């Protein structure tokens, strides 16, 4: 049997738990919007056609921000197509996903949905086929109270009060050759800087995200960040990071260690940003918006868009069905994001509904929660106060992709107001149970409030509309606290949450 010990101490503060770490993403891609958040044919649809079951799931997930409307989609999007009378809106070809966009849902409908779901909008602008003027028009439409063309048009369209959207993404993945209007770092950096400066003239209170590399394996990674931030540093608050992981060729050991790569990615992006900071001799620090991350099986058939003359509305795209191992990896990626809370100030799980998502729906019918729903919901609900780095002493195992990595990965949070300590931990071993021993000497008097484990002897178990409850977090009956030490047995391929308090 494997054994690992962990020391938790309130002095090991990384930074505060940030609510924006628990953001998500709604793109006009596949069935995320149409039959995802919006489905007038569903029995649960409200007066605006929004699925109330999806709204309930979104609230249960604890989603903070929602990035919209893309993603690759935004690089060819004309936002004006999605406002005004729905019957008058044009249908457009979406080059990103080879689909037809009916523009039934646009900025006003989405902002109405954020109110219903209790989320904060994170708006992306088109810097692929458009630029400064359309960005300013959209910002005026959204954030100016009234008295101008675009703000008065918003009011005429039914939104009397401005939306006051705070976070704005300056395009999406502009380094990617798949992107409509893909740019060099020099081209994009100059355009993003000019756009950001103009937007700040209109609304100085907004927060701006410059496009970082679309993945760490891109040939320009690192140099892209340096060039873009050299142009934009004075104007932006964040640089974006995107990463997706999936099991390849049956290599479960490496897949379960995906957070090792995310750790390295975050550290590398922060280093690139700090290089520009040093060169500019400024006190300002650029933080990271990890606004696309998830498990995504990109080689599967459902990730291939239509082709030829087939331009469907809301086709089935990127509808991965997640198993237990996928959920454990999602939990581990959340551990990585939390322990980098000093630099990662926002993050978005991509995406929310149907498209590589924790929530699934049947058109007009049922909805269900995928396995990945549970670690996200637990972390979003329970992580409060400060993030604590934890000292881990335990065994390693060998992986093809990352060499030797720890079997146990963990992070903790501490709420000074309540005294509660929460430990999030994963056992990456595919075969061995792990005995976890936690030293709580720095937190005298803590007792066990709750300990849960998500695992299954068959790590390939997948939720469906007929059964999404057989595998969920359940009480870990081996958990004990005695004389300032916590102990429990963690099954192989498991996500574990331990709550301790007075």
C-alpha positions as CSV (number, residue, x, y, z in Angstrom):
1,X,0.0,0.0,0.0
2,X,1.2,3.5,-0.9
3,X,1.6,6.2,1.8
4,X,1.8,10.0,1.6
5,X,2.0,12.6,4.3
6,X,0.9,16.2,4.0
7,X,1.6,19.2,6.2
8,X,-0.9,22.1,6.2
9,X,0.0,25.4,7.8
10,X,-1.7,28.8,7.7
11,X,1.7,30.4,7.1
12,X,1.8,28.8,3.6
13,X,-0.5,31.3,2.0
14,X,-0.3,31.5,-1.8
15,X,-3.0,34.2,-2.2
16,X,-6.8,34.6,-1.8
17,X,-9.3,32.2,-3.4
18,X,-10.6,34.1,-6.4
19,X,-14.2,33.6,-7.4
20,X,-13.2,34.2,-11.0
21,X,-11.2,31.0,-10.9
22,X,-14.5,29.2,-11.3
23,X,-15.6,30.7,-14.6
24,X,-17.0,29.0,-17.6
25,X,-17.4,29.6,-21.3
26,X,-20.4,29.8,-23.7
27,X,-19.5,29.9,-27.4
28,X,-21.7,29.8,-30.4
29,X,-20.4,26.3,-31.2
30,X,-22.4,23.1,-31.7
31,X,-25.2,22.9,-29.2
32,X,-23.8,25.1,-26.5
33,X,-26.2,28.0,-27.1
34,X,-29.0,26.4,-29.2
35,X,-30.6,23.5,-27.4
36,X,-28.0,24.1,-24.6
37,X,-28.8,27.3,-22.7
38,X,-31.6,28.2,-25.1
39,X,-34.3,25.7,-26.1
40,X,-37.8,27.0,-26.4
41,X,-39.1,23.5,-27.2
42,X,-38.0,22.1,-23.9
43,X,-40.7,21.7,-21.2
44,X,-38.4,23.5,-18.7
45,X,-38.0,26.6,-21.0
46,X,-38.9,29.9,-19.4
47,X,-40.7,32.8,-21.0
48,X,-37.4,33.7,-22.8
49,X,-36.7,30.2,-24.1
50,X,-33.9,29.6,-21.6
51,X,-33.7,26.1,-20.1
52,X,-34.3,26.5,-16.3
53,X,-32.7,23.1,-15.7
54,X,-29.4,24.4,-17.2
55,X,-29.7,27.5,-15.2
56,X,-30.1,25.4,-12.0
57,X,-27.1,23.3,-13.0
58,X,-25.1,26.4,-13.6
59,X,-25.9,27.7,-10.2
60,X,-25.1,24.4,-8.6
61,X,-21.7,24.4,-10.3
62,X,-21.0,27.8,-8.7
63,X,-20.0,29.4,-12.0
64,X,-18.7,33.0,-11.6
65,X,-17.8,34.4,-14.9
66,X,-18.9,33.2,-18.4
67,X,-16.8,34.0,-21.4
68,X,-18.9,34.8,-24.5
69,X,-19.4,34.5,-27.6
70,X,-16.2,32.7,-28.4
71,X,-13.7,31.2,-28.9
72,X,-13.0,30.7,-32.6
73,X,-16.5,31.9,-33.4
74,X,-15.8,35.5,-32.3
75,X,-13.1,36.0,-34.9
76,X,-15.7,36.3,-37.7
77,X,-18.7,37.5,-35.6
78,X,-20.6,40.7,-36.3
79,X,-22.1,41.5,-33.0
80,X,-24.7,43.8,-34.5
81,X,-26.4,40.8,-36.2
82,X,-27.5,39.6,-32.8
83,X,-29.5,42.7,-31.6
84,X,-32.9,44.1,-32.4
85,X,-36.1,42.1,-33.5
86,X,-35.2,38.5,-33.8
87,X,-37.1,38.1,-37.1
88,X,-35.0,40.8,-38.7
89,X,-31.6,39.3,-37.8
90,X,-29.5,37.9,-40.6
91,X,-28.4,34.3,-40.9
92,X,-24.6,34.1,-41.4
93,X,-22.1,31.4,-42.2
94,X,-19.7,30.7,-39.3
95,X,-16.3,29.9,-40.8
96,X,-14.9,28.7,-37.5
97,X,-17.2,25.7,-37.1
98,X,-18.6,25.4,-40.6
99,X,-22.1,26.1,-39.3
100,X,-25.0,28.5,-39.9
101,X,-25.5,31.1,-37.2
102,X,-29.2,32.2,-36.9
103,X,-28.4,35.0,-34.5
104,X,-31.4,34.2,-32.4
105,X,-29.3,34.7,-29.3
106,X,-27.1,37.8,-29.1
107,X,-25.6,40.2,-26.5
108,X,-29.0,41.3,-25.0
109,X,-30.3,37.7,-24.6
110,X,-27.0,36.5,-23.2
111,X,-26.9,39.3,-20.7
112,X,-30.5,38.5,-19.7
113,X,-29.3,34.9,-19.2
114,X,-26.4,36.0,-16.9
115,X,-28.9,37.6,-14.6
116,X,-31.0,34.5,-14.5
117,X,-27.9,32.3,-13.8
118,X,-26.2,34.6,-11.4
119,X,-23.1,34.9,-13.5
120,X,-20.8,37.7,-14.6
121,X,-20.2,38.3,-18.4
122,X,-16.7,38.2,-19.8
123,X,-17.1,39.6,-23.3
124,X,-14.8,38.8,-26.3
125,X,-14.4,41.1,-29.2
126,X,-13.6,40.3,-32.8
127,X,-10.0,41.2,-33.7
128,X,-9.9,38.7,-36.5
129,X,-12.0,40.3,-39.2
130,X,-12.7,43.6,-37.4
131,X,-11.0,46.0,-35.0
132,X,-11.1,49.2,-33.1
133,X,-14.4,50.7,-34.4
134,X,-16.6,47.6,-33.8
135,X,-15.0,47.1,-30.4
136,X,-15.8,50.7,-29.4
137,X,-19.4,50.3,-30.7
138,X,-20.0,47.2,-28.7
139,X,-18.5,48.7,-25.6
140,X,-20.7,51.8,-26.0
141,X,-23.8,49.6,-26.5
142,X,-23.0,47.6,-23.4
143,X,-21.6,50.1,-20.9
144,X,-22.7,53.7,-21.7
145,X,-25.9,54.7,-19.8
146,X,-27.5,56.6,-22.7
147,X,-27.5,59.7,-24.9
148,X,-25.5,58.1,-27.8
149,X,-26.4,56.1,-30.8
150,X,-25.4,52.7,-29.6
151,X,-26.5,53.2,-26.0
152,X,-29.9,54.5,-27.0
153,X,-30.3,51.6,-29.4
154,X,-29.7,49.2,-26.4
155,X,-32.4,51.0,-24.5
156,X,-34.7,50.8,-27.5
157,X,-34.0,47.1,-27.6
158,X,-35.3,46.7,-24.0
159,X,-32.2,47.2,-21.8
160,X,-32.7,50.6,-20.1
161,X,-29.7,50.2,-17.8
162,X,-26.1,49.7,-19.0
163,X,-24.6,46.2,-18.6
164,X,-21.3,47.6,-17.2
165,X,-19.4,44.6,-18.4
166,X,-16.0,44.6,-16.7
167,X,-13.9,41.9,-18.4
168,X,-13.1,42.1,-22.1
169,X,-11.1,39.7,-24.2
170,X,-9.1,41.3,-27.0
171,X,-9.8,38.6,-29.6
172,X,-9.2,34.8,-29.4
173,X,-6.2,32.6,-30.2
174,X,-4.8,35.0,-32.8
175,X,-1.7,32.9,-33.1
176,X,-3.6,29.9,-34.5
177,X,-3.6,29.3,-38.2
178,X,-7.2,27.9,-37.8
179,X,-8.3,31.3,-36.7
180,X,-10.1,33.6,-39.1
181,X,-7.7,36.6,-39.4
182,X,-4.8,34.8,-37.7
183,X,-1.9,37.2,-37.1
184,X,1.7,37.4,-36.2
185,X,2.5,38.5,-32.7
186,X,3.7,41.8,-34.0
187,X,0.5,42.4,-36.0
188,X,-1.8,41.3,-33.2
189,X,0.2,43.2,-30.5
190,X,-0.1,46.5,-32.3
191,X,-3.9,46.1,-33.0
192,X,-4.6,44.9,-29.5
193,X,-2.7,47.9,-28.0
194,X,-4.5,50.4,-30.2
195,X,-7.9,48.8,-29.4
196,X,-7.2,48.6,-25.7
197,X,-6.1,52.2,-25.5
198,X,-9.3,53.3,-27.3
199,X,-11.6,51.2,-25.2
200,X,-10.0,52.6,-22.0
201,X,-10.8,56.1,-23.3
202,X,-14.5,55.2,-23.4
203,X,-14.5,53.2,-20.1
204,X,-11.4,53.4,-17.9
205,X,-12.8,50.9,-15.4
206,X,-12.8,47.8,-17.7
207,X,-10.3,45.0,-17.4
208,X,-8.7,43.7,-20.6
209,X,-7.3,40.3,-21.6
210,X,-4.6,40.1,-24.3
211,X,-4.4,36.9,-26.3
212,X,-1.6,34.6,-25.2
213,X,-0.6,31.5,-27.1
214,X,-3.4,29.1,-28.0
215,X,-1.3,26.2,-26.5
216,X,2.1,25.7,-25.0
217,X,3.2,23.5,-27.9
218,X,2.8,26.3,-30.4
219,X,6.1,27.1,-32.1
220,X,5.9,30.8,-31.1
221,X,5.0,30.1,-27.5
222,X,6.9,32.4,-25.1
223,X,8.1,34.7,-27.9
224,X,4.4,35.4,-28.7
225,X,3.7,36.5,-25.1
226,X,6.9,38.6,-25.0
227,X,6.0,40.4,-28.3
228,X,2.3,40.9,-27.5
229,X,3.0,42.2,-24.0
230,X,5.7,44.5,-25.2
231,X,3.0,46.3,-27.2
232,X,0.1,46.0,-24.8
233,X,1.6,46.0,-21.3
234,X,0.5,49.5,-20.3
235,X,-3.1,48.8,-21.5
236,X,-4.1,45.3,-20.4
237,X,-4.5,43.5,-17.1
238,X,-4.2,39.8,-18.2
239,X,-2.6,37.6,-20.7
240,X,-4.7,34.5,-21.6
241,X,-3.7,30.9,-21.5
242,X,-5.5,27.9,-23.1
243,X,-4.8,24.2,-22.5
244,X,-6.7,21.0,-23.2
245,X,-5.8,17.5,-22.1
246,X,-6.9,14.0,-23.1
247,X,-5.8,10.4,-22.8
248,X,-3.8,9.2,-25.8
249,X,-3.1,5.7,-26.9
250,X,-4.2,4.2,-23.6
251,X,-1.6,6.1,-21.6
252,X,-3.7,6.7,-18.5
253,X,-0.6,7.3,-16.3
254,X,0.4,10.4,-18.2
255,X,-3.2,11.6,-18.6
256,X,-3.7,11.5,-14.8
257,X,-0.5,13.7,-14.5
258,X,-1.9,16.4,-16.8
259,X,-1.7,19.0,-14.1
260,X,2.1,18.7,-14.2
261,X,1.9,20.3,-17.7
262,X,-0.5,22.9,-16.5
263,X,1.8,23.9,-13.7
264,X,4.7,24.3,-16.1
265,X,2.5,26.2,-18.6
266,X,1.4,28.7,-15.9
267,X,4.9,29.2,-14.6
268,X,6.2,29.8,-18.2
269,X,3.5,32.3,-19.1
270,X,4.2,34.2,-15.8
271,X,7.9,34.2,-16.6
272,X,7.3,35.6,-20.0
273,X,5.1,38.4,-18.6
274,X,7.7,39.2,-15.9
275,X,10.4,39.4,-18.5
276,X,8.5,42.3,-20.2
277,X,7.9,43.8,-16.8
278,X,11.6,43.8,-16.1
279,X,12.4,45.3,-19.5
280,X,9.9,48.0,-19.0
281,X,11.0,48.7,-15.5
282,X,7.5,48.9,-14.2
283,X,5.8,47.9,-10.9
284,X,2.7,46.7,-12.7
285,X,2.3,43.0,-12.9
286,X,0.3,41.2,-15.6
287,X,-1.8,38.3,-14.4
288,X,-3.2,35.2,-16.2
289,X,-6.7,34.6,-17.4
290,X,-6.7,30.8,-18.0
291,X,-9.9,31.3,-20.0
292,X,-10.0,27.9,-21.8
293,X,-9.1,24.7,-20.1
294,X,-10.6,21.2,-19.9
295,X,-10.4,17.6,-21.0
296,X,-11.1,17.5,-24.8
297,X,-10.7,14.4,-27.0
298,X,-9.8,16.4,-30.1
299,X,-9.1,13.3,-32.3
300,X,-12.7,11.9,-31.9
301,X,-15.2,12.1,-34.8
302,X,-17.5,14.5,-32.8
303,X,-14.7,17.1,-32.9
304,X,-14.7,17.3,-36.7
305,X,-16.9,20.1,-38.1
306,X,-19.2,19.6,-41.1
307,X,-17.8,20.2,-44.6
308,X,-18.7,21.1,-48.1
309,X,-22.2,22.4,-48.6
310,X,-23.3,21.2,-45.2
311,X,-23.7,24.3,-43.0
312,X,-26.1,23.2,-40.3
313,X,-27.5,25.2,-37.3
314,X,-26.2,23.9,-34.0
315,X,-24.7,20.6,-35.1
316,X,-23.5,17.9,-32.7
317,X,-19.9,19.0,-32.2
318,X,-17.3,18.4,-29.4
319,X,-19.8,16.4,-27.4
320,X,-17.3,14.4,-25.3
321,X,-18.8,12.0,-22.7
322,X,-16.6,12.0,-19.7
323,X,-15.6,9.1,-17.5
324,X,-14.3,8.9,-13.9
325,X,-10.7,9.4,-14.9
326,X,-11.6,12.6,-16.8
327,X,-13.3,13.9,-13.7
328,X,-10.2,13.2,-11.6
329,X,-8.0,15.1,-14.1
330,X,-10.5,18.0,-14.1
331,X,-10.2,18.1,-10.3
332,X,-6.4,18.0,-10.5
333,X,-6.4,20.9,-13.0
334,X,-8.5,22.8,-10.5
335,X,-5.8,22.1,-7.9
336,X,-3.2,23.5,-10.2
337,X,-5.3,26.7,-10.9
338,X,-5.8,27.2,-7.1
339,X,-2.2,26.8,-6.2
340,X,-1.3,29.4,-8.8
341,X,-3.8,31.9,-7.4
342,X,-1.1,34.5,-7.1
343,X,-0.8,34.7,-10.9
344,X,-4.0,33.1,-12.2
345,X,-6.7,35.6,-11.4
346,X,-9.4,34.2,-13.7
347,X,-10.2,30.9,-15.4
348,X,-12.9,29.5,-17.7
349,X,-13.8,25.9,-18.0
350,X,-14.5,25.4,-21.7
351,X,-17.4,24.9,-22.1
352,X,-20.6,25.0,-20.1
353,X,-23.3,22.9,-21.9
354,X,-23.0,20.0,-24.4
355,X,-19.7,21.2,-25.9
356,X,-16.9,19.5,-23.9
357,X,-19.1,20.4,-20.9
358,X,-20.1,19.3,-17.4
359,X,-23.8,19.7,-18.4
360,X,-25.6,17.8,-21.2
361,X,-29.0,18.2,-22.7
362,X,-31.3,16.4,-25.0
363,X,-32.9,18.8,-27.5
364,X,-36.3,19.6,-26.0
365,X,-35.7,16.9,-23.4
366,X,-33.7,15.8,-20.4
367,X,-30.5,17.2,-19.0
368,X,-27.8,15.5,-16.9
369,X,-24.6,16.1,-15.1
370,X,-21.3,14.6,-16.4
371,X,-18.7,13.2,-14.0
372,X,-16.6,16.4,-14.4
373,X,-19.5,18.3,-12.9
374,X,-18.7,17.1,-9.4
375,X,-15.1,18.2,-8.7
376,X,-15.8,21.6,-10.2
377,X,-19.0,22.1,-8.1
378,X,-17.2,21.0,-4.9
379,X,-14.2,23.2,-5.4
380,X,-16.3,26.2,-6.4
381,X,-18.5,25.8,-3.3
382,X,-15.9,24.9,-0.7
383,X,-12.8,26.8,-1.6
384,X,-12.9,30.0,0.5
385,X,-10.5,32.4,2.2
386,X,-6.8,31.8,1.4
387,X,-5.2,29.1,-0.8
388,X,-2.5,27.3,1.1
389,X,0.4,25.5,-0.5
390,X,0.9,22.1,1.1
391,X,4.1,20.1,1.8
392,X,3.8,16.6,0.3
393,X,6.0,13.7,1.1
394,X,5.1,10.6,-0.9
395,X,5.9,8.2,-3.6
396,X,6.4,9.0,-7.3
397,X,5.4,7.0,-10.4
398,X,6.8,6.9,-13.9
399,X,5.0,8.4,-16.9
400,X,5.9,8.5,-20.6
401,X,5.2,12.2,-21.0
402,X,6.4,13.8,-17.8
403,X,8.9,11.4,-16.2
404,X,8.5,10.7,-12.5
405,X,5.6,12.5,-10.9
406,X,4.0,12.4,-7.4
407,X,1.2,9.9,-6.9
408,X,-0.6,12.4,-4.6
409,X,-1.4,15.9,-5.6
410,X,-3.2,18.3,-3.3
411,X,-3.9,21.9,-2.3
412,X,-5.7,23.4,0.7
413,X,-7.8,26.4,1.5
414,X,-8.3,28.1,4.8
415,X,-11.1,30.5,5.7
416,X,-9.8,32.8,8.5
417,X,-13.4,33.9,9.3
418,X,-14.7,30.4,10.1
419,X,-11.5,28.6,10.7
420,X,-12.5,25.9,8.2
421,X,-9.8,24.1,6.3
422,X,-10.5,22.2,3.1
423,X,-8.1,19.8,1.4
424,X,-8.5,18.8,-2.3
425,X,-6.5,15.8,-3.2
426,X,-6.1,13.3,-6.0
427,X,-4.6,9.8,-6.0
428,X,-3.1,9.4,-9.5
429,X,-2.2,5.7,-9.1
430,X,-4.2,3.5,-11.4
431,X,-3.8,0.4,-9.2
432,X,-2.8,1.3,-5.7
433,X,-4.8,2.6,-2.7
434,X,-3.0,5.5,-1.0
435,X,-2.9,6.1,2.7
436,X,-3.1,9.8,3.3
437,X,-1.8,11.3,6.6
438,X,-2.2,15.0,7.2
439,X,-0.4,16.9,9.9
440,X,-2.8,19.5,11.4
441,X,-0.6,20.7,14.3
442,X,-0.8,24.2,13.0
443,X,-4.6,24.1,13.3
444,X,-5.3,22.9,16.9
445,X,-8.8,21.7,17.7
446,X,-10.0,20.9,14.2
447,X,-12.5,18.1,13.8
448,X,-13.7,16.3,10.7
449,X,-16.7,17.9,9.1
450,X,-16.9,15.9,6.0
451,X,-14.8,13.7,3.7
452,X,-15.9,12.6,0.2
453,X,-14.4,10.6,-2.6
454,X,-15.3,10.3,-6.2
455,X,-14.0,7.0,-7.7
456,X,-15.1,3.8,-9.2
457,X,-13.4,0.4,-9.8
458,X,-14.2,1.0,-13.5
459,X,-12.6,4.4,-14.2
460,X,-14.3,4.4,-17.6
461,X,-17.8,4.7,-16.1
462,X,-19.7,7.5,-17.9
463,X,-22.9,9.3,-16.9
464,X,-25.9,9.3,-19.1
465,X,-29.4,10.9,-19.1
466,X,-30.6,7.6,-17.6
467,X,-27.9,7.4,-14.9
468,X,-25.9,10.3,-13.7
469,X,-25.9,9.4,-10.1
470,X,-24.2,6.0,-9.7
471,X,-20.8,7.6,-9.5
472,X,-20.8,10.9,-7.5
473,X,-18.8,12.0,-4.4
474,X,-19.7,9.8,-1.5
475,X,-18.6,9.8,2.1
476,X,-15.1,8.3,2.7
477,X,-15.8,6.1,5.7
478,X,-12.1,5.6,6.4
479,X,-11.5,9.2,7.3
480,X,-10.5,10.1,10.9
481,X,-9.0,12.9,12.9
482,X,-7.1,12.1,16.1
483,X,-4.5,14.0,18.0
484,X,-4.0,16.7,15.4
485,X,-3.7,14.2,12.5
486,X,-6.1,13.4,9.7
487,X,-5.9,9.9,8.0
488,X,-7.9,8.3,5.2
489,X,-7.5,5.7,2.5
490,X,-7.8,7.2,-1.1
491,X,-8.8,4.7,-3.8
492,X,-6.9,4.5,-7.1
493,X,-7.9,7.2,-9.7
494,X,-9.8,9.3,-7.2
495,X,-10.8,12.9,-6.4
496,X,-11.1,13.6,-2.7
497,X,-12.3,16.5,-0.6
498,X,-11.7,16.8,3.2
499,X,-13.5,19.5,5.3
500,X,-12.2,20.3,8.7
501,X,-13.4,22.8,11.2
502,X,-14.1,23.7,14.8
